[in-house]
């Protein structure tokens, strides 16, 4: 949504012919994805993930699934951005938004709602065919376009409701989304757990609230948040290793809430340290 907010309004609403903003986005995304893939290459080699990969497996990892389990977001954002820029040349914003919602709906039934269609003739076979192309519908085709579109809409039509109203609607949306997730999980319907129906209103109103936060210097915050995203799987390994050394596996590993907190804190501390260190050398 942040990417859509900054990059897409000129294309989805004004039919801009200036492709420099989107090209800068694509270039930065590709560089970051290449660097992150290189960083995790030793981990992939150590884990044996590359042993039996054919040419198409490599393509699927690079374009759809990500070269490491958390890196799916980078190729997905690039592919989704490219798709929307292309279709916006021919279609109006309502049509682009409708296509994005339709794609998200198709993705839902390959993700959290998969159990409802898995055994249906033809429909289940259609999704089986899709999963030969990519592993998840949480990708640049089905997942990303609707969030990019919502971000662009928020930039073009800033929410005018009072902050208190936005907060109440966001909390209600979050409660319903959590309930939705728990019900789907308890019913055993999920193939994956990234796409929910009520994730859309939840994110829209959360984003509207974020826009009310007073502006802060963004460059260091962007670098820190990028560091947290890229490095947190390595911090997971560090936390698990540290827990085994001090014999606190039950607290730092088996207790998922404390494990999550430790990884978040560790990722933030390392990222802030790296950003401050790089700034001091300039």
Secondary structure, 3 states (H helix, E strand, C coil): CHHHHHHCHHHHCCCCCCCHHHHHHHHHHHHHHHHHHHHHHHHHHHHCCCCCCCHHHHHHHHHHHCCCCCCHHHHHHHHHHHHHHHHCCCCCHHHHHHHHHHHHHHHHCCCCCHHHCCCCCCHHHHHHHHHHHCCCCCCCCCCHHHHHHHHHHHHHCCCCCCHHHHHHHHHHHHHHHHHHHHHHHHCCCCCCCCCCCCHHHHHHHHHHHHCCCCCCCHHHHHHHHHHHHHHHHHHHHHHHHHHHHCCCHHHHCCCHHHHHHHHHHHHHHHHHHHHHHHHHCC
